[in-house]
Amino acid sequence: MPAGWQRAVVERARERLDPALFAYVTQGAGAGMSAAEAGWDHVRFAPHVLRDVTWLDLASDLLGTQVASPWGVAPTTLQRAIHPEGDAAMARACAAEGLPVVVSSNTGTPFAEIGATGAAWWLQVYLPADRALAVPLLQRAVEAGAGAVVLSVDTPVVGTKPDEGPSVWESVDPGQLRVNFDAGYDDQEGSEKARDLGPRDIGWLAGETGLPVVVKGVLRTDDARRAVEAGAAAVWVSNHGGRQLDRAVRTSLALPAVVAELDGEAPVYVDGGVRSGLDVVAALALGADAVFLGRLPLLALVAGEAGVADALAAVRAEAEEALRLAGCRNARDARGLAVLPGETGR
């Protein structure tokens, strides 16, 4: 985590949260190698000059969702354990910034309450072995105004986390999780995570919801291609914050190849280790159509809506300054700024 305001966000969370909860939020799978290697600071910029950057126009259309800037908040769980207002506070802060928020299907906040914030929101889902069990959850999201479905495809099983001290699940109130599922859902046969996810599930989700489907958890070009050919409206490059397969490639390294493979056929989104406005610009420079922050706004949520609002405003200020200094008036101008190790400026 960089020094400055981001470090203050982390330290505030460390001081206020139960140690088991803080550890769960910040840890990765296994030895945590993928989480530790998620940074974007290897990307360097070759800025333009002699450009009029008096005004920036960062407004974007993400699958029909109008947003003020092409970045937003990624899905994270346990938000009501972080702060009593949880996902609703997160959504209100995003709405105030005009940013999209992706809501975990495990949220402890009713979808209708999230929709009432006025935020542009999408639903993240894991599909169960028996797909029919997911239908009521999906219907509730559609009724509450979700603008897209984000299918996580990197979790056929949950990656093992370090076993250090008390488990977070010993202290979390069950009422703070999964309130949009039918009662008794977890006791039904087929409710476990699907281990047989395939391209057909993309079309199935689109048909059930009538919404665009984003495939999240892609790190390979061949998987990106299969997802788009199966009907994915967008591909989301993610290694699940380093919380699934340890040693998975960091997203900043996987992103350029996926962008080149799809070559504009479908939008490419990215998350993973995004901690600042400079990180956002680095991702845009490598070709991302939208960038999502996970742990940073989650830790900022310790201070409620105001904490998230402050973090998002700081990211925006950093990104806008970086874009101006790089001679960019919009997100598209940022493409091609990136200079990777071994390259020279154009």
N, C-alpha and C positions, 0 to 999 in steps of 0.2 A: 504494500500500500504506500503510495507516495506520501511525502511529508506534507504538512499544512492542514487545510480544513478536512481533507479525507482522513488523515490520522486522528484528528479530533473526533470525527464521527465514530471511528472504530473504538477509540478509548472510552468514549461515553457509553457505547453499547457494552463494552467489557465491564465497566463499573456497575451498570444498572441491571444487567441481565443475570439470571441464574447461570452459574458456570457451565452446567451441562447444556443449556440452551445455546449459550454463546459458542461453545465448542461445536455443537451440531451445525449451526449456521455457517461457521467459518471453515470447517474441516472438509477435506476431500476424501475420496476412497483410497483404500490401501495406504501407501506411504505418502499420499497427497501430491505425487509428482505432477499430475496434470493440473491441479489447482495452482501449484507453485509456478508453473510455467505458462500461466495464462496471460502474461503481460504483453503490452503492445509497444514497449519502449525500444524495441529493435527497429521499428519503422522510423525512417527519417524522411524529411520533406524537401523537395526542390520547389520552392515557392515561385509563383509568378510575380512580376512587378509591372508597373505602369498600367495598373488596372484601377478603375473607379470602384471603390468599395464603400462609398458613402452609405448605400442602402444594401441590406441583405434580404433576400427572399428565400426563406427556408421552408415555406409551406409545402406540404407533400400530400399525395394521395396514396395511401397504403391499402390496396384492395378495396377501394371505395370508402375507406375511412379517412376523413380529412383531418390532418394534424398540422400543428404549427411548425414542427421540426421533425426531421426523419430519425428521431430516436425516441425511446420510451422505456417502460419498465417491464422486465421479464417476469415470468411467473415464479413465485416462491411460496413455500408453505409456512405454517406456524406464525402467520402475521398477527393473529389475535393473541398469541403467547408473547409476542414482542411488545404489543400495545393493545389495550382493550378494544380500540376502534378498528384495529387491524386493516383489512383490505378496503374498508370504506374510507378510512383516512388516507390510505395510499391512493385510492381512486380520486378523491377530492383534490389532492395535491396535483395529480396528473391533469385533471380537468382544468385546474387553474392555469397550468402551463400550456394547455392545449396539446398534451402528449398522450399517446396510447398507453394503456396498461393491459397486460395479459394476466389473467386471473387463474390461479391453480384450481383444478377441480377439487382439490382437498381443502379449499378455503373454509373457514369457520363463519363466513358472512353470507347470508342469503343473496343469491344473484339479484333479486329484485332490489335489495338495498344498494348493491353496487351500481346497478343500472340507474337508480334514482339520483346518483351523484352527478349525472350528466357527462361522465367520462366516456371517451371512446374506448371500449373494452372488448377483448377477445377472450375466449375460454381455452385453456390448455387442458388436454385430456390424456389419460392412459386408457386404452381399451381393455376390457376384461376378456377372459377366455370365452365367456358367453356374451357375445356382442349385444344381445337384446337387453341385457341388464343395464347398459349404458343409455338406453333410449330416454328414460324419464329425466335423467340429468341433462341430456342434450336439449330436450324440449324446454326445460326450465330456463336454460341459458338463452335459447332463442326467444322465448317469451319476455325475458328481461332485457333484450336488446343487444346481445352479443353480436359483434360484427364479423367474426371469423372463428373457426375452430383450429387450434394449434395441436396437432397430434405429436406427442412425444414418442419417438421410435427407438430410443436408445436404452430402454429399460425393460427388457424381458424378465430380468430379475433385478433386485435392488443391490447395487454395489456395496460390499462390506466396508463399513467405516471403522476407524480405530476404536478398540475397546479400552477406553481410558476413563475410569471413574464411573459415576452413576449415569444411567441412561436418561436421555431427555424425556423419554416416554413415561418415566416414573413420576414426573412432575407436571406434565401437560394435561390440562383438563380435556377429556374427550369431547366436551361440548364446544371446544375451540377448533374442531376439525370436521370436515366432510358433512356439513349441515345440509347440503343440497342433494345428497343421496337419499334414496328410499330407506326407511327404517328397516333394519335387519339386512341391509345389503351385503355386508361382509360375511354373513352366515349362510348365504345362498351358494349353492354349487355353481362353479363357473365365475365367481367374483374375483378370483385371483388375476393378476396381470397376465395378459395374453403373451404366450411365447411363440405364437404362430402369426405374428403380424406380417402382412404382405401388401403389395400394391393394391389389391382389391379393397382393402380397408379405406383407402383414400376416397374412392368412389362411393363406398358405402356411407361414409361420414357426410360427404357432400349431399348425397341423396336424402339422408335422414334429416339434415338440418336446413338445406337450401343455402348454406353459407360456403364461402371459399375455405379451403382446407390448406393450412400451412404445415409442412412436414419439418419437425424440429428434431435435431440430433444428428444431422448429416455432416460427415467429415470427408467423404470420398466423392469423386466426380461420377463414378458409375452409379452410386446410390442417388445422387442428385438427378441424374438422367432418368433413372427408373421412376423416381417420384414424380417428375414432371410428366413423363409419358403416361403415368397412371392418373393424371388429372390434378396434381398439386398446383395450387394457385401461386405458391411461393415455397422456397426452400430456406430453412433456417440452419445455418452452420453453428453447431453447438457441441461442446463436449460435456454438457450438463454441469458446468462449473467445476469440472474435475471430480465429480461425485459418483461417477459410474465406473468406467474402465480406467483404472490407473495406468499411466503412461500413454493415454490417448493423446494424439497430436493436439497442440494448442490451436485455437481457432484462427488466430492471426496468420498461422502458416497454412491452414487448410483453405481459408477463404479465397485467395487469388485463383487457385485452380478451379474451384467450383464456379466462380464468376466467369472465368474463361470458358468453361465447359458449356454453361447455359447461354452465355453471350446474348443476354437480353430476352431470351425466350420466357423467362419467369423471373420475378424479383428474388434477390438473395438477401437474407437478413443474417445477423450475427450477434452473438453474445459471448461472454467468457472473459473475465478479467478487465472489463471496461470500468475504469475508476475515475475518469476525468474527461473534460471536453477535448483534450488533446487525443485521448484514446478514441473518442468518437470520430474525430477528424481523421485519425489514422485508418480506422475501419472504412470510412467513406472513401478515403484515398485509395484503398485496396479494392474498391468496387462494390461495397455493401450498399444496398438500397435503403436499409434501415438498421439501426444499432440499438441493442437492448441492454440495460443495466440490471443486474440482479442483486448481488450482495450489498452494494453501496446504498441504494434506497431502502433495502430491508433493514440494515443496521441503523440508518437514519430514522427509521420509523420508531425507534425507541423514544424519540421526542415527539411522536405523533405527527399529525398532518404538517405542522410547522417545521418539524425536522426534515421531512421529505421535501417540502417546498424549498427550504433553504438549500438542500443538496442539489435539487434539480435546477434551481436558479444559478448555482455556482457552476454546474456543468454547462449550462447554456452560455454563461458569460465567458467561460474558457473557450468553448467551441467557437463562439462568434469572434472573439479576439483572434484565435488561431486562423480562422477562415479569412479574416481581413488581412492579417499579416502574410497569408499565403496568396493573396490576390484573388480570392474566391468570393463570388457574390451569392452563390447558391450551392447546394450539395453536389450537383452534377459537376460544377467547376472543380470540385476537390479530386475527382478521378484523375489519376495520373500524377498526383503530387508525390506519391510514395516512392522512395528510393530504398530498396532492400540491400542488405549486405552484398557487396560484390558488384553493385550497379553504380552507374554515375548519373548525375542529373541530366535531363534532356536539354 
